[in-house]
Amino acid sequence: MTYVNYAARILVILMGMAILGGISPFDRLDANIKWILGSLVVLYGVYRIFTYRAALRRYHDVQEDDDA
């Protein structure tokens, strides 16, 4: 399940890069909108990866505390 979570978050980052690159269907957007929207989507994907990793660490820490 971890691989699926990382894959979904990486796809979000790639979608942001596609918006920044102007790949179809985003080629019709204004340059400023492409830059802002693409940057926001990339940052959101990076944020989701970091929050997922933090949640995974907390989960593993709780599991180790329960085992002790």
GROMACS elastic network, one bead per residue, 0.5 to 0.9 nm:
[ bonds ]
;  ai    aj funct       b0    kb
    1     4     6  0.52143   500
    1     5     6  0.64578   500
    1     6     6  0.88476   500
    2     5     6  0.51647   500
    2     6     6  0.63046   500
    2     7     6  0.85615   500
    3     6     6  0.51880   500
    3     7     6  0.59904   500
    3     8     6  0.85730   500
    4     7     6  0.50229   500
    4     8     6  0.61356   500
    4     9     6  0.86533   500
    5     8     6  0.52579   500
    5     9     6  0.63508   500
    5    10     6  0.86694   500
    5    49     6  0.85445   500
    5    52     6  0.82001   500
    6     9     6  0.51685   500
    6    10     6  0.60861   500
    6    11     6  0.85519   500
    6    49     6  0.69871   500
    6    52     6  0.85660   500
    7    10     6  0.50923   500
    7    11     6  0.61177   500
    7    12     6  0.87267   500
    8    11     6  0.50978   500
    8    12     6  0.64632   500
    8    13     6  0.89236   500
    8    45     6  0.88646   500
    9    12     6  0.51094   500
    9    13     6  0.65313   500
    9    14     6  0.87710   500
    9    44     6  0.88478   500
    9    45     6  0.53980   500
    9    46     6  0.75919   500
    9    48     6  0.65777   500
    9    49     6  0.62771   500
   10    13     6  0.50300   500
   10    14     6  0.61790   500
   10    15     6  0.85661   500
   10    45     6  0.67533   500
   10    46     6  0.82358   500
   10    49     6  0.81776   500
   11    15     6  0.60525   500
   11    16     6  0.85965   500
   11    45     6  0.81262   500
   12    15     6  0.50435   500
   12    16     6  0.63508   500
   12    17     6  0.87356   500
   12    41     6  0.67381   500
   12    42     6  0.68538   500
   12    44     6  0.78659   500
   12    45     6  0.53672   500
   12    46     6  0.87447   500
   13    16     6  0.50929   500
   13    17     6  0.63357   500
   13    18     6  0.86751   500
   13    38     6  0.88508   500
   13    41     6  0.64981   500
   13    43     6  0.76210   500
   13    44     6  0.77363   500
   13    45     6  0.50316   500
   13    46     6  0.70562   500
   14    18     6  0.61224   500
   14    19     6  0.86351   500
   14    41     6  0.88937   500
   14    42     6  0.74554   500
   14    45     6  0.87517   500
   15    19     6  0.62755   500
   15    20     6  0.86290   500
   15    38     6  0.77699   500
   15    41     6  0.73416   500
   15    42     6  0.76607   500
   16    19     6  0.50821   500
   16    20     6  0.62212   500
   16    21     6  0.85494   500
   16    37     6  0.74257   500
   16    39     6  0.64827   500
   16    40     6  0.74593   500
   16    43     6  0.84269   500
   16    44     6  0.89977   500
   16    45     6  0.83303   500
   17    21     6  0.59711   500
   17    22     6  0.84974   500
   17    23     6  0.88403   500
   17    38     6  0.62000   500
   17    39     6  0.79221   500
   17    41     6  0.82505   500
   17    42     6  0.68084   500
   18    22     6  0.60868   500
   18    23     6  0.53563   500
   18    24     6  0.82313   500
   18    26     6  0.77131   500
   18    38     6  0.75201   500
   19    22     6  0.51526   500
   19    23     6  0.63083   500
   19    24     6  0.84349   500
   19    25     6  0.86327   500
   19    26     6  0.57116   500
   19    27     6  0.79021   500
   19    29     6  0.88894   500
   19    34     6  0.58017   500
   19    35     6  0.76847   500
   19    37     6  0.72663   500
   19    39     6  0.85516   500
   19    41     6  0.86501   500
   20    23     6  0.79101   500
   20    26     6  0.84656   500
   20    31     6  0.87189   500
   20    34     6  0.55228   500
   20    35     6  0.56075   500
   20    36     6  0.84243   500
   20    37     6  0.78436   500
   20    39     6  0.72113   500
   21    26     6  0.83919   500
   21    27     6  0.81633   500
   21    34     6  0.81795   500
   21    35     6  0.88652   500
   21    38     6  0.84818   500
   22    25     6  0.77560   500
   22    26     6  0.51780   500
   22    28     6  0.78598   500
   22    29     6  0.78804   500
   22    31     6  0.86195   500
   22    34     6  0.71529   500
   23    26     6  0.55398   500
   23    27     6  0.56023   500
   24    27     6  0.51659   500
   24    28     6  0.78094   500
   25    28     6  0.68101   500
   25    29     6  0.85646   500
   26    29     6  0.56769   500
   26    34     6  0.75050   500
   27    30     6  0.82129   500
   27    31     6  0.88963   500
   27    34     6  0.84403   500
   28    31     6  0.89172   500
   29    32     6  0.82840   500
   29    33     6  0.64259   500
   29    34     6  0.60836   500
   30    33     6  0.52796   500
   30    34     6  0.61834   500
   30    35     6  0.86905   500
   31    34     6  0.51068   500
   31    35     6  0.62018   500
   31    36     6  0.86823   500
   32    35     6  0.51332   500
   32    36     6  0.61450   500
   32    37     6  0.84168   500
   33    36     6  0.51740   500
   33    37     6  0.57463   500
   33    38     6  0.79893   500
   34    37     6  0.53283   500
   34    38     6  0.55940   500
   34    39     6  0.81307   500
   35    38     6  0.53064   500
   35    39     6  0.59417   500
   35    40     6  0.84954   500
   36    39     6  0.52541   500
   36    40     6  0.61345   500
   36    41     6  0.86681   500
   37    40     6  0.51269   500
   37    41     6  0.61749   500
   37    42     6  0.86451   500
   38    41     6  0.52061   500
   38    42     6  0.62020   500
   38    43     6  0.85761   500
   39    42     6  0.51821   500
   39    43     6  0.60789   500
   39    44     6  0.84580   500
   40    43     6  0.51192   500
   40    44     6  0.59823   500
   40    45     6  0.85990   500
   41    45     6  0.62170   500
   41    46     6  0.86971   500
   42    45     6  0.51414   500
   42    46     6  0.63027   500
   42    47     6  0.85917   500
   43    46     6  0.50703   500
   43    47     6  0.60306   500
   43    48     6  0.85449   500
   44    48     6  0.61138   500
   44    49     6  0.86882   500
   45    48     6  0.50835   500
   45    49     6  0.63322   500
   45    50     6  0.88104   500
   46    49     6  0.51693   500
   46    50     6  0.63934   500
   46    51     6  0.87070   500
   47    50     6  0.52406   500
   47    51     6  0.61405   500
   47    52     6  0.85068   500
   48    51     6  0.51446   500
   48    52     6  0.59729   500
   48    53     6  0.85337   500
   49    52     6  0.51603   500
   49    53     6  0.61970   500
   49    54     6  0.86620   500
   50    53     6  0.51455   500
   50    54     6  0.61965   500
   50    55     6  0.86357   500
   51    54     6  0.50476   500
   51    55     6  0.61297   500
   51    56     6  0.85374   500
   52    55     6  0.50879   500
   52    56     6  0.60903   500
   52    57     6  0.86133   500
   53    56     6  0.50268   500
   53    57     6  0.62049   500
   53    58     6  0.86676   500
   54    57     6  0.51294   500
   54    58     6  0.62467   500
   54    59     6  0.86050   500
   55    58     6  0.50638   500
   55    59     6  0.61010   500
   55    60     6  0.86305   500
   56    59     6  0.50277   500
   56    60     6  0.62036   500
   56    61     6  0.85653   500
   57    60     6  0.51227   500
   57    61     6  0.60769   500
   57    62     6  0.86092   500
   58    61     6  0.50244   500
   58    62     6  0.61766   500
   58    63     6  0.85812   500
   59    62     6  0.52097   500
   59    63     6  0.62258   500
   59    64     6  0.87186   500
   60    64     6  0.61739   500
   60    65     6  0.86234   500
   61    64     6  0.51383   500
   61    65     6  0.62301   500
   61    66     6  0.86769   500
   62    65     6  0.50557   500
   62    66     6  0.61847   500
   62    67     6  0.86865   500
   63    66     6  0.51432   500
   63    67     6  0.63198   500
   63    68     6  0.88952   500
   64    67     6  0.51504   500
   64    68     6  0.64596   500
   65    68     6  0.53380   500
